[in-house]
Amino acid sequence: MTKVVNRTLLYTQRFAIHLVTYKEGHAVPHHFDLVENGQYYKLNIVIVKPKEGGVFQTDGLIFSMMDRLFFFRPDLFSHHVTKIIRGKRIVLSFAFHLNAKAA
């Protein structure tokens, strides 16, 4: 599997922003983003769509728009990205961890 480039733009206990580049040949398997407590939300904005493949899929969305903006609960719903056949996928990801208790 190809390397993913994950640039952290901001990170706190309750909020994070990442710029993630997925290269050709990469796929993200089905998974949940586990948290110990609270609710976890993600808003993913697809900045660059691959020419083929690299489709985000989930079992539950809060909302999506134009196949580029996805707001969902990664702690509750399985999600994945299909294999990128041609091109790359760049995502600006905002993560919100609500009601998180301090460690």
Sequence and secondary structure as in RCSB ss.txt:
>XXXX:A:sequence
MTKVVNRTLLYTQRFAIHLVTYKEGHAVPHHFDLVENGQYYKLNIVIVKPKEGGVFQTDGLIFSMMDRLFFFRPD
LFSHHVTKIIRGKRIVLSFAFHLNAKAA
>XXXX:A:secstr
   EEEEEEEE SSEEEEEEEE TT  EEEE    SSSEEEEEEEEEE  SEE  EEES  SEEETTTEEEE TT
TS EEE  EEES EEEEEEEEEET    
